[in-house]
Amino acid sequence: MSYADIIIETSHEKLDRPFQYRIPEELKDTVSLGSLVRIPFGRGNKSIKGYVVNISDTAQVDEDRLKDVKEVVYADTSEKAVDNLIRLASWMKECYGGTLINSLKCVLPVKAPVRIRKTKQDIDTGAEDYEKVKEIILNPEQERIVNAFKEGYEAGDIRPVLIQGVTGSGKTEVYMEMIDFVIRKNKQAIMLIPEISLTYQTMRRFSARFKDRVSYLHSGLSKGEKYDRFVKAQRGEIDIIIGPRSALFTPFPDTGIIVMDEEHDASYHSGQMPRYSTRQTAEEYARITGAAFVMGSATPSLDAYYQADIGNYRLFELNNRVSDAKLPRVHIVDLRRELENGNRSIFSEKLKSLIADRLHKKEQVMLFLNRRGYAGFVSCRKCGYVYKCPHCDVSLSHHRDGSLVCHYCGYTTKMVKNCPECGSKYIGGMRAGTEQVVEKLHEEFKGVKTLRMDMDTTRKKGAYEKIISAFAAGKADILVGTQMIVKGHDFANVTLVGILAADMSLHISDYRAGERTFELLTQAAGRAGRSDKEGEVVIQTYSPENPAITYAAAQDYKGFYLEELSYRNLCGYPPLMHIMKVTGLSENEDEAYGILDDAINIAKTHRVQVIGPADDGLSRINDIYRKCLLVKTDDHKELIRIKDEIEEARERKKDTSGWIDFDFDG
């Protein structure tokens, strides 16, 4: 007789442990590690689902007390791949909190097969659509990195690799050489990208070289399409998978390399439990599978670059653009001066002049509306003053009731009608959208052809690809969009990039505001002048002297890194300190606070700093109250211990409702 240890599908913390079941003879050849099965549970034998996390020949309790597995909903075929993913799920539960079933559902996102009829658009191989293969000749910088990677791989140097390369320096060519080297050893590759919008471009480049041995995964695919790709990966019918963070969990039989492009991007941090860092999780998965782990970015996160700085990662640099292309010329426009001169338009005089010049030359323009933090900070348009928390050095968030609140410590003050610095009436939140930008463009430049790329225009399947391909084909003069347009796109005819509201992300209530702004501006600027035509960039801001803006304009990553690290050290923020955000959630506001009271009592028994409790950034969603506190220390393992004690204390309580959420360095 065989027995299966099963994690049942429930969010209840007290049931987050394996339950053993008999595997009946008729299912013996079907139930395998990772199988999604249906089982009878509890006194009423309610039929529920669960994942098989272990199979053995020994019963842990009396045979009479065991129940039988009823049916197999989904059975996996790659034992090795699933074993690795289950080990990863256990690590994620330990590292990020929550239940094991949450982590299992995250890494084993498989559903019962759904039969689908493929259309030409669904087919990613054939996807006649291959670009012509161009012979890639690496320049000396690229070749040095590839050779060093190969030597390290052969020598068993398993340290993660970080490539810091200016925009347009040819990081993708380096990735492809590394991947080609690894798959020639009969291993598989995972290529992570931060946005669905990059899938089209990345697939075309990889398909040109690797033909039908490459496929992709993302949330825009149907269940049937995802299942089809999982099966292909398990059977070894493809060598490379491309996609956002969930592609990390592709069940390849022998993963040999994981590449994480645009490593800095905030979308790599999961927004729901388990709130995992893709960088940390990919690093652990690479350790489990024995794979190489390569990260790349023009603007690496401070966390990753710090790891390279102290020797935990191997650091390589690409300091020049390929084919001797020059970095763009950057103009910083002070919007305070524009207001003084009577210009209240979305566009500065400098930007209007350069747009007109590009339209005359039949060159293309990208206008980036930096809307991160859209509903957040309050500032003065005349002098640039921003309301900040006196205790946390982050901007205060403007709430609907008129109050200004710090979401780190709960400090609150009232909104005023005039700027406390200069007395100006031009104080408030910033309000602008891509639709308004497009309208103003058509007013200013008659006959201009525009495309808009934001959450509204990309909801439908295939919308990303249609917009990107149309702009690449020259069917529009100007592409207007949010941050999705600045991430890794390569348009040869774009010679001007306008950044309309640099301050939007600069003053959000987040200790990473400067880092996020530097990344966005540097990446946006990097879209201009990527071929033989010189590029220009206009950054419009009310804070032209801010280091995030001046260093981005100079494309000076190291200068910004040193300045920001000094600030983080002074304020006690990551990567020099670590922060665990603990969120209590309940339909009852007092109970949400009560959950945090227990967490505070536990945290105070350790040598850590506790800040809060306070309302979360979104204090109530769908009638669920959200209260949070921050725990800070320089010892990450200490935070894990505190998390474990909080979870154990909740498990011991008999009458608990509501739930608790953890987020590390997020």
C-alpha positions as CSV (number, residue, x, y, z in Angstrom):
1,M,0.0,0.0,0.0
2,S,1.2,3.5,-0.8
3,Y,0.4,6.7,1.1
4,A,0.3,10.3,0.1
5,D,1.0,13.4,2.3
6,I,-1.4,16.1,1.1
7,I,-1.6,19.8,1.8
8,I,-5.2,20.7,1.5
9,E,-6.5,23.7,-0.3
10,T,-7.4,26.1,2.5
11,S,-6.3,29.5,3.8
12,H,-6.8,28.5,7.4
13,E,-3.4,28.6,9.2
14,K,-4.2,25.8,11.6
15,L,-4.8,23.3,8.7
16,D,-1.5,24.3,7.0
17,R,0.2,20.9,7.4
18,P,0.3,17.6,5.5
19,F,-2.5,15.1,6.0
20,Q,-1.9,11.4,5.1
21,Y,-4.2,9.4,2.8
22,R,-4.2,6.0,1.3
23,I,-3.6,5.7,-2.5
24,P,-6.1,3.1,-3.8
25,E,-4.8,0.5,-6.2
26,E,-6.6,1.9,-9.2
27,L,-4.9,5.3,-8.7
28,K,-1.4,3.9,-7.8
29,D,0.0,4.7,-11.3
30,T,-1.6,8.1,-11.5
31,V,-0.9,9.8,-8.2
32,S,2.5,11.4,-8.2
33,L,4.5,14.1,-6.5
34,G,2.8,17.4,-7.2
35,S,-0.5,15.9,-8.2
36,L,-3.7,17.9,-7.6
37,V,-6.1,15.4,-6.0
38,R,-9.6,15.4,-4.6
39,I,-10.0,13.9,-1.1
40,P,-12.6,13.5,1.7
41,F,-11.9,15.8,4.6
42,G,-13.2,16.2,8.2
43,R,-16.1,14.5,9.9
44,G,-18.5,15.2,7.1
45,N,-16.0,13.9,4.5
46,K,-16.3,17.1,2.6
47,S,-14.8,16.8,-0.9
48,I,-11.8,19.2,-1.2
49,K,-8.7,19.5,-3.3
50,G,-5.0,19.3,-2.2
51,Y,-1.5,18.8,-3.5
52,V,0.6,15.7,-3.0
53,V,3.9,16.7,-1.3
54,N,5.3,13.3,-0.4
55,I,4.6,9.6,-1.2
56,S,5.7,6.8,1.0
57,D,5.2,3.1,1.8
58,T,4.6,3.7,5.6
59,A,1.4,4.8,7.3
60,Q,2.0,7.4,10.0
61,V,-1.1,6.5,11.9
62,D,-3.3,3.5,12.3
63,E,-4.5,2.1,9.0
64,D,-8.1,2.3,10.1
65,R,-8.0,6.1,10.6
66,L,-6.8,6.8,7.0
67,K,-9.1,7.7,4.1
68,D,-8.6,7.1,0.4
69,V,-7.7,9.6,-2.3
70,K,-10.9,10.0,-4.4
71,E,-9.6,11.1,-7.7
72,V,-6.7,12.8,-9.5
73,V,-7.6,16.2,-10.9
74,Y,-4.1,16.8,-12.4
75,A,-1.1,14.5,-12.4
76,D,2.3,15.7,-13.2
77,T,4.7,13.8,-15.4
78,S,8.1,15.3,-14.4
79,E,9.0,14.0,-10.9
80,K,12.3,15.8,-10.7
81,A,10.9,19.2,-11.7
82,V,8.0,19.0,-9.3
83,D,10.2,17.9,-6.4
84,N,12.3,21.0,-7.0
85,L,9.3,23.2,-7.1
86,I,7.9,21.7,-3.9
87,R,11.2,22.4,-2.2
88,L,11.1,25.9,-3.5
89,A,7.5,26.3,-2.1
90,S,8.6,25.2,1.3
91,W,11.4,27.8,1.2
92,M,9.0,30.5,0.2
93,K,6.6,29.7,3.0
94,E,9.5,29.8,5.5
95,C,11.0,33.0,4.1
96,Y,7.9,35.1,3.3
97,G,5.2,33.6,5.6
98,G,1.7,32.6,4.8
99,T,0.5,29.1,4.3
100,L,2.3,26.3,2.4
101,I,-0.8,25.9,0.2
102,N,-0.4,29.5,-1.0
103,S,3.2,28.8,-2.0
104,L,2.3,25.5,-3.7
105,K,-0.4,27.2,-5.7
106,C,2.1,29.9,-6.7
107,V,4.8,27.5,-7.9
108,L,2.4,24.7,-9.2
109,P,-0.1,26.9,-11.1
110,V,-1.4,24.0,-13.1
111,K,-5.0,23.4,-13.9
112,A,-6.9,20.5,-15.5
113,P,-6.2,20.5,-19.3
114,V,-8.6,22.6,-21.3
115,R,-8.9,21.7,-25.0
116,I,-8.4,24.8,-27.2
117,R,-8.5,25.7,-30.8
118,K,-5.3,27.5,-31.8
119,T,-5.5,30.5,-34.0
120,K,-2.6,31.9,-35.9
121,Q,-2.2,34.6,-33.1
122,D,-1.8,31.9,-30.5
123,I,0.9,30.0,-32.3
124,D,4.3,31.1,-31.1
125,T,6.3,28.9,-33.5
126,G,6.1,28.6,-37.1
127,A,5.4,33.4,-34.4
128,E,6.9,32.7,-41.0
129,D,7.1,35.3,-38.5
130,Y,10.8,34.8,-37.6
131,E,13.1,37.7,-38.1
132,K,16.0,37.2,-40.4
133,V,18.9,35.8,-38.4
134,K,21.6,38.4,-38.2
135,E,25.1,37.3,-37.5
136,I,25.9,38.6,-34.0
137,I,29.5,39.6,-33.5
138,L,30.1,40.5,-29.9
139,N,32.1,43.6,-29.1
140,P,35.1,43.2,-26.7
141,E,33.0,44.2,-23.6
142,Q,30.3,41.6,-24.4
143,E,32.8,38.9,-25.3
144,R,34.7,39.4,-22.1
145,I,31.6,38.9,-20.0
146,V,30.4,35.8,-21.9
147,N,33.8,34.2,-21.7
148,A,34.1,34.9,-17.9
149,F,30.6,33.4,-17.5
150,K,31.5,30.2,-19.4
151,E,34.7,29.8,-17.4
152,G,32.8,30.2,-14.1
153,Y,30.1,27.8,-15.2
154,E,32.6,25.1,-16.1
155,A,34.5,25.7,-12.8
156,G,31.4,25.4,-10.7
157,D,31.3,29.0,-9.6
158,I,27.6,29.2,-8.5
159,R,27.6,32.8,-7.5
160,P,24.8,34.9,-9.2
161,V,26.0,37.2,-11.9
162,L,24.9,40.8,-12.2
163,I,25.4,42.7,-15.4
164,Q,25.2,46.5,-15.1
165,G,25.1,47.9,-18.6
166,V,24.0,51.3,-19.9
167,T,20.8,51.3,-22.0
168,G,21.5,50.0,-25.5
169,S,24.7,48.2,-24.5
170,G,23.6,44.9,-25.9
171,K,22.7,42.9,-22.7
172,T,20.2,40.8,-24.7
173,E,22.9,39.5,-27.0
174,V,25.0,38.6,-24.0
175,Y,22.0,36.7,-22.5
176,M,21.5,34.7,-25.7
177,E,25.1,33.7,-25.9
178,M,25.0,32.5,-22.3
179,I,21.7,30.6,-22.9
180,D,23.0,29.0,-26.1
181,F,26.1,27.8,-24.2
182,V,23.9,26.2,-21.5
183,I,21.2,24.6,-23.7
184,R,24.0,22.9,-25.7
185,K,24.6,21.0,-22.5
186,N,21.0,19.6,-22.8
187,K,19.7,21.9,-20.2
188,Q,16.8,24.5,-20.3
189,A,16.6,28.2,-19.8
190,I,14.2,30.6,-18.1
191,M,14.2,34.2,-19.5
192,L,12.4,36.6,-17.1
193,I,11.1,39.9,-18.3
194,P,9.2,42.5,-16.1
195,E,6.3,43.3,-18.4
196,I,3.9,41.4,-20.7
197,S,4.5,44.2,-23.2
198,L,8.1,43.1,-23.7
199,T,7.0,39.6,-24.7
200,Y,6.5,40.4,-28.4
201,Q,9.9,42.0,-28.9
202,T,11.8,39.4,-26.8
203,M,10.1,36.5,-28.6
204,R,11.0,37.8,-32.0
205,R,14.6,38.2,-31.1
206,F,14.9,34.8,-29.4
207,S,12.8,33.0,-32.1
208,A,15.1,34.3,-34.8
209,R,18.0,32.5,-33.2
210,F,16.4,29.5,-31.4
211,K,13.4,28.8,-33.8
212,D,10.6,26.6,-32.4
213,R,12.6,25.7,-29.2
214,V,11.4,28.9,-27.5
215,S,8.0,29.7,-26.1
216,Y,6.4,32.1,-23.6
217,L,4.1,32.3,-20.6
218,H,2.2,35.2,-19.1
219,S,-1.1,36.1,-17.5
220,G,-2.8,37.0,-20.8
221,L,-2.9,33.4,-21.9
222,S,-5.9,31.1,-21.4
223,K,-5.7,28.1,-19.1
224,G,-5.4,25.8,-22.1
225,E,-2.6,27.8,-23.6
226,K,-0.7,27.8,-20.3
227,Y,-1.2,24.0,-19.9
228,D,0.0,23.4,-23.4
229,R,3.3,25.3,-22.6
230,F,3.8,23.4,-19.3
231,V,3.4,20.1,-21.1
232,K,5.9,21.1,-23.8
233,A,8.4,22.2,-21.1
234,Q,7.9,18.9,-19.1
235,R,8.4,16.8,-22.2
236,G,11.5,18.7,-23.3
237,E,9.9,20.0,-26.5
238,I,11.2,23.5,-25.8
239,D,14.5,24.7,-24.4
240,I,13.6,28.3,-23.5
241,I,10.6,29.9,-21.8
242,I,10.1,33.7,-21.8
243,G,7.8,35.6,-19.5
244,P,7.2,37.7,-16.3
245,R,7.9,36.5,-12.8
246,S,5.5,33.4,-12.9
247,A,7.6,32.0,-15.7
248,L,10.2,31.2,-13.1
249,F,8.1,28.2,-12.0
250,T,8.1,26.5,-15.4
251,P,8.6,22.7,-14.7
252,F,11.6,22.1,-16.9
253,P,13.3,18.7,-16.2
254,D,16.7,20.2,-16.0
255,T,16.9,24.0,-15.6
256,G,20.4,25.2,-16.4
257,I,20.2,29.0,-16.4
258,I,17.8,31.6,-15.1
259,V,18.1,35.1,-16.6
260,M,16.3,38.1,-15.0
261,D,16.3,41.1,-17.4
262,E,15.6,44.6,-16.0
263,E,16.3,43.1,-12.5
264,H,15.4,46.5,-10.9
265,D,11.8,46.5,-11.9
266,A,9.2,46.7,-9.1
267,S,6.9,44.3,-10.9
268,Y,9.2,41.5,-9.8
269,H,8.0,41.9,-6.2
270,S,4.8,39.9,-5.8
271,G,1.8,41.9,-4.6
272,Q,0.0,39.0,-2.9
273,M,0.8,36.2,-0.5
274,P,3.4,34.9,-0.6
275,R,4.9,38.4,-1.2
276,Y,8.1,37.0,-2.7
277,S,11.0,38.8,-4.3
278,T,11.7,37.3,-7.7
279,R,15.4,38.0,-7.4
280,Q,15.7,36.1,-4.0
281,T,13.4,33.3,-5.2
282,A,15.2,32.8,-8.5
283,E,18.5,32.8,-6.6
284,E,17.2,30.0,-4.3
285,Y,15.7,28.1,-7.2
286,A,19.0,28.2,-9.0
287,R,20.7,26.8,-5.9
288,I,18.1,24.0,-5.7
289,T,18.5,23.1,-9.4
290,G,22.2,23.8,-9.8
291,A,21.4,26.4,-12.4
292,A,23.3,29.6,-13.2
293,F,21.5,32.8,-12.2
294,V,22.1,36.0,-14.3
295,M,20.6,39.4,-13.7
296,G,20.9,42.5,-15.9
297,S,19.9,46.1,-15.8
298,A,21.1,49.6,-16.7
299,T,19.9,50.5,-13.2
300,P,20.2,47.5,-10.9
301,S,18.2,47.7,-7.6
302,L,20.3,48.9,-4.7
303,D,19.7,45.5,-3.0
304,A,21.3,43.6,-5.9
305,Y,24.2,46.1,-6.5
306,Y,25.0,46.0,-2.8
307,Q,25.2,42.2,-3.0
308,A,27.7,42.6,-5.8
309,D,29.5,45.4,-3.9
310,I,30.2,43.1,-1.0
311,G,31.2,40.2,-3.2
312,N,28.2,37.9,-3.0
313,Y,27.4,38.4,-6.7
314,R,29.8,38.5,-9.6
315,L,29.7,42.0,-11.2
316,F,30.2,42.7,-14.9
317,E,29.8,46.1,-16.6
318,L,28.9,47.2,-20.1
319,N,29.8,50.9,-20.3
320,N,29.2,51.6,-24.0
321,R,26.3,51.3,-26.4
322,V,26.7,48.9,-29.3
323,S,27.7,50.0,-32.8
324,D,29.2,53.2,-31.2
325,A,25.7,54.7,-30.7
326,K,25.8,57.7,-28.4
327,L,23.9,58.2,-25.2
328,P,21.2,60.8,-25.6
329,R,21.5,64.5,-24.8
330,V,19.4,65.3,-21.8
331,H,17.7,68.6,-21.0
332,I,16.2,69.2,-17.5
333,V,13.3,71.7,-17.6
334,D,12.3,73.5,-14.4
335,L,8.5,73.7,-14.4
336,R,8.6,76.4,-11.8
337,R,10.2,78.7,-14.3
338,E,7.6,77.6,-17.0
339,L,4.8,78.7,-14.6
340,E,6.5,82.0,-13.9
341,N,6.7,82.6,-17.6
342,G,3.0,82.0,-18.0
343,N,3.1,78.5,-19.5
344,R,0.6,76.3,-17.8
345,S,0.6,73.7,-20.5
346,I,1.5,70.0,-20.1
347,F,4.4,70.6,-22.4
348,S,7.3,72.9,-21.7
349,E,8.4,75.3,-24.5
350,K,11.6,73.2,-25.0
351,L,9.6,70.0,-25.4
352,K,7.2,71.6,-27.8
353,S,10.0,72.9,-30.0
354,L,11.8,69.5,-30.1
355,I,8.5,67.7,-30.9
356,A,7.9,70.0,-33.9
357,D,11.5,69.4,-35.0
358,R,11.1,65.6,-35.0
359,L,7.7,65.7,-36.8
360,H,9.4,67.8,-39.5
361,K,12.2,65.2,-39.8
362,K,9.8,62.3,-39.9
363,E,11.4,60.9,-36.7
364,Q,9.4,59.4,-33.8
365,V,8.8,60.6,-30.3
366,M,7.9,58.8,-27.0
367,L,6.1,60.7,-24.3
368,F,6.3,59.1,-20.9
369,L,3.7,60.1,-18.3
370,N,5.2,59.1,-14.9
371,R,2.0,58.2,-13.0
372,R,3.5,56.0,-10.3
373,G,2.1,57.5,-7.1
374,Y,-0.7,59.2,-9.0
375,A,-2.9,59.8,-5.9
376,G,-0.2,60.4,-3.4
377,F,1.9,63.4,-2.6
378,V,1.1,67.1,-2.4
379,S,3.5,69.8,-3.7
380,C,3.7,73.4,-4.7
381,R,4.0,74.1,-8.4
382,K,5.6,77.5,-7.8
383,C,8.5,76.6,-5.4
384,G,8.5,72.8,-5.5
385,Y,7.8,72.3,-1.7
386,V,6.6,68.8,-0.8
387,Y,4.8,67.9,2.4
388,K,7.0,65.3,4.2
389,C,6.8,63.3,7.4
390,P,9.0,64.9,10.1
391,H,9.8,61.4,11.4
392,C,10.3,59.2,8.3
393,D,11.5,61.6,5.5
394,V,8.9,60.3,3.1
395,S,6.1,62.4,1.5
396,L,2.7,62.5,3.2
397,S,-0.2,60.9,1.3
398,H,-3.3,63.0,0.6
399,H,-6.5,61.3,1.8
400,R,-10.0,62.0,0.6
401,D,-11.0,63.5,4.0
402,G,-8.3,66.2,3.4
403,S,-5.8,64.8,5.8
404,L,-2.1,64.2,5.0
405,V,-0.9,60.9,6.4
406,C,2.5,59.1,6.7
407,H,1.9,55.4,6.0
408,Y,5.1,54.4,7.9
409,C,4.4,55.9,11.3
410,G,0.8,57.2,11.2
411,Y,1.8,60.9,11.6
412,T,-1.2,63.1,10.4
413,T,-1.7,66.7,9.6
414,K,-4.3,68.8,7.9
415,M,-4.1,70.0,4.3
416,V,-3.8,73.8,3.8
417,K,-4.8,76.0,0.8
418,N,-1.5,77.9,0.5
419,C,2.1,76.7,0.4
420,P,3.7,77.0,3.8
421,E,7.0,77.8,2.1
422,C,6.2,80.5,-0.4
423,G,2.5,81.2,0.2
424,S,1.5,80.2,-3.3
425,K,-2.0,79.0,-4.1
426,Y,-0.6,76.5,-6.6
427,I,-0.5,73.6,-4.2
428,G,-2.1,70.2,-4.5
429,G,-1.8,66.8,-6.0
430,M,-0.8,66.3,-9.6
431,R,-3.5,65.4,-12.0
432,A,-2.8,64.3,-15.6
433,G,-3.6,61.2,-17.7
434,T,-2.5,59.8,-21.0
435,E,-5.8,60.7,-22.6
436,Q,-5.4,64.4,-21.8
437,V,-1.8,64.3,-23.2
438,V,-3.0,62.9,-26.5
439,E,-5.8,65.5,-26.6
440,K,-3.2,68.3,-26.1
441,L,-0.9,66.9,-28.7
442,H,-3.7,67.0,-31.3
443,E,-4.4,70.6,-30.3
444,E,-0.8,71.7,-30.6
445,F,0.3,69.7,-33.6
446,K,-2.4,69.4,-36.3
447,G,-2.4,66.0,-38.2
448,V,-0.1,64.3,-35.7
449,K,-0.6,60.5,-35.5
450,T,-0.5,59.1,-32.0
451,L,-0.7,55.8,-30.1
452,R,-1.6,55.4,-26.5
453,M,-0.3,52.6,-24.3
454,D,-1.6,52.3,-20.7
455,M,-3.7,49.9,-18.6
456,D,-6.9,51.0,-20.5
457,T,-5.6,50.4,-24.0
458,T,-3.9,47.1,-23.3
459,R,-6.7,45.1,-21.6
460,K,-7.6,43.0,-24.6
461,K,-5.5,40.0,-25.6
462,G,-2.8,40.9,-28.1
463,A,-3.2,44.7,-27.5
464,Y,0.5,45.1,-26.4
465,E,1.7,43.5,-29.6
466,K,-0.5,45.5,-31.8
467,I,0.5,48.8,-30.3
468,I,4.2,48.0,-30.3
469,S,4.3,46.6,-33.8
470,A,2.3,49.5,-35.2
471,F,4.7,52.0,-33.6
472,A,7.7,50.0,-34.8
473,A,6.3,50.0,-38.3
474,G,6.0,53.8,-38.3
475,K,2.2,54.0,-38.2
476,A,2.4,56.7,-35.5
477,D,4.6,59.7,-34.9
478,I,4.2,59.8,-31.1
479,L,3.7,57.0,-28.6
480,V,2.2,58.2,-25.3
481,G,2.3,55.9,-22.3
482,T,2.9,55.1,-18.7
483,Q,5.9,53.1,-17.3
484,M,5.2,50.1,-19.5
485,I,6.6,52.0,-22.6
486,V,10.0,52.6,-21.0
487,K,11.0,49.1,-20.2
488,G,13.4,47.6,-22.7
489,H,11.7,48.6,-25.9
490,D,14.0,49.3,-28.9
491,F,12.7,51.6,-31.7
492,A,15.4,52.7,-34.2
493,N,13.5,55.8,-35.3
494,V,12.8,57.2,-31.8
495,T,15.1,60.3,-31.4
496,L,13.2,62.2,-28.7
497,V,11.8,61.1,-25.3
498,G,9.8,63.5,-23.2
499,I,9.3,62.8,-19.5
500,L,6.2,64.8,-18.5
501,A,6.0,64.4,-14.7
502,A,9.2,63.2,-13.2
503,D,8.0,64.3,-9.7
504,M,5.1,61.8,-9.7
505,S,7.4,59.0,-8.4
506,L,9.9,61.2,-6.7
507,H,7.7,62.1,-3.8
508,I,5.6,59.0,-3.2
509,S,5.3,57.8,0.4
510,D,8.1,55.2,0.0
511,Y,11.7,55.1,1.1
512,R,12.5,53.8,-2.5
513,A,11.0,56.9,-4.1
514,G,14.4,58.2,-5.2
515,E,15.5,54.8,-6.5
516,R,12.3,54.2,-8.4
517,T,12.5,57.7,-10.0
518,F,16.1,57.3,-11.0
519,E,15.3,53.9,-12.6
520,L,12.3,55.2,-14.5
521,L,14.0,58.3,-15.8
522,T,17.2,56.5,-16.8
523,Q,15.2,53.7,-18.6
524,A,13.0,56.3,-20.3
525,A,16.0,58.3,-21.4
526,G,17.5,55.1,-22.8
527,R,14.8,54.7,-25.4
528,A,16.1,57.7,-27.4
529,G,18.9,57.5,-30.1
530,R,19.5,53.7,-30.1
531,S,20.6,53.5,-33.7
532,D,22.7,55.9,-35.8
533,K,20.5,58.9,-35.1
534,E,21.4,61.1,-32.1
535,G,18.8,61.2,-29.4
536,E,17.5,63.9,-27.0
537,V,15.5,63.7,-23.8
538,V,13.5,66.3,-22.0
539,I,12.9,65.8,-18.2
540,Q,10.1,68.1,-16.9
541,T,10.3,68.6,-13.1
542,Y,9.6,70.9,-10.2
543,S,12.7,69.5,-8.4
544,P,15.5,69.9,-11.0
545,E,18.2,69.8,-8.2
546,N,17.1,66.4,-6.8
547,P,20.0,63.8,-7.0
548,A,17.6,61.2,-8.6
549,I,17.0,63.5,-11.5
550,T,20.5,64.9,-11.9
551,Y,22.2,61.5,-11.9
552,A,19.6,60.1,-14.2
553,A,20.2,62.9,-16.7
554,A,23.9,62.1,-16.5
555,Q,23.3,58.3,-16.8
556,D,25.5,58.0,-13.8
557,Y,24.5,54.9,-11.9
558,K,27.4,54.6,-9.6
559,G,27.1,58.2,-8.5
560,F,23.5,57.7,-7.6
561,Y,24.2,54.4,-5.9
562,L,26.7,55.9,-3.5
563,E,24.5,58.9,-2.8
564,E,21.4,56.8,-2.2
565,L,23.3,54.2,-0.1
566,S,24.5,57.1,2.2
567,Y,20.8,58.2,2.6
568,R,19.7,54.6,3.4
569,N,22.4,54.2,6.0
570,L,21.4,57.5,7.7
571,C,17.7,56.6,7.8
572,G,18.1,52.9,8.5
573,Y,16.6,51.5,5.3
574,P,17.5,48.4,3.2
575,P,19.9,47.1,2.0
576,L,21.8,48.1,5.2
577,M,18.8,47.5,7.4
578,H,15.9,45.1,6.8
579,I,12.2,45.9,7.2
580,M,9.3,43.5,7.8
581,K,5.9,44.9,7.2
582,V,3.2,43.1,9.2
583,T,-0.4,43.7,8.1
584,G,-3.4,42.8,10.1
585,L,-6.6,42.3,8.0
586,S,-10.1,41.9,9.2
587,E,-13.7,42.8,8.6
588,N,-13.6,44.4,12.0
589,E,-11.3,47.4,12.5
590,D,-10.6,46.7,16.2
591,E,-9.7,43.1,15.4
592,A,-7.3,44.2,12.7
593,Y,-5.5,46.3,15.3
594,G,-5.8,43.4,17.8
595,I,-3.9,41.1,15.4
596,L,-1.0,43.7,15.4
597,D,-1.1,44.0,19.2
598,D,0.0,40.4,19.5
599,A,2.7,41.0,16.8
600,I,4.0,44.1,18.7
601,N,4.3,42.2,22.0
602,I,6.3,39.5,20.3
603,A,8.5,41.9,18.4
604,K,9.4,43.8,21.5
605,T,10.9,40.7,23.1
606,H,13.6,41.0,20.4
607,R,16.2,43.7,19.8
608,V,14.4,45.4,16.9
609,Q,12.8,48.7,16.2
610,V,9.0,48.7,15.9
611,I,7.1,51.5,14.1
612,G,3.3,51.8,14.1
613,P,0.7,50.5,14.0
614,A,-1.0,52.7,11.4
615,D,-3.4,52.5,8.5
616,D,-2.0,50.8,5.5
617,G,-1.6,52.8,2.3
618,L,-5.1,51.5,1.3
619,S,-6.7,51.3,4.7
620,R,-9.8,49.4,3.6
621,I,-10.5,47.3,0.5
622,N,-13.7,45.4,-0.1
623,D,-14.8,46.1,3.5
624,I,-11.6,44.6,4.8
625,Y,-9.6,46.8,7.2
626,R,-5.8,46.9,6.8
627,K,-3.5,48.0,9.6
628,C,0.2,47.7,9.5
629,L,3.4,48.0,11.5
630,L,7.1,47.9,10.5
631,V,9.8,45.9,12.3
632,K,13.4,47.0,11.5
633,T,16.8,45.4,12.2
634,D,20.1,44.7,10.4
635,D,19.6,41.0,10.9
636,H,17.2,39.5,8.3
637,K,17.2,36.1,10.1
638,E,15.9,37.9,13.2
639,L,12.9,39.1,11.2
640,I,12.2,35.5,10.1
641,R,12.3,34.3,13.7
642,I,9.8,37.0,14.7
643,K,7.6,36.1,11.8
644,D,7.7,32.4,12.9
645,E,6.8,33.3,16.5
646,I,3.8,35.5,15.3
647,E,2.5,32.7,13.1
648,E,2.9,30.1,16.0
649,A,1.1,32.4,18.4
650,R,-1.8,32.7,16.0
651,E,-2.0,28.9,15.5
652,R,-2.3,28.5,19.3
653,K,-5.3,30.8,19.5
654,K,-8.6,28.9,19.4
655,D,-10.9,31.7,18.2
656,T,-9.1,33.6,15.5
657,S,-10.6,35.4,12.6
658,G,-9.0,37.8,10.2
659,W,-5.6,37.1,8.9
660,I,-2.0,38.4,8.9
661,D,0.3,39.3,6.0
662,F,4.1,39.7,5.8
663,D,6.2,41.7,3.4
664,F,10.0,41.9,3.5
665,D,11.9,44.9,2.3
666,G,9.1,45.6,-0.1
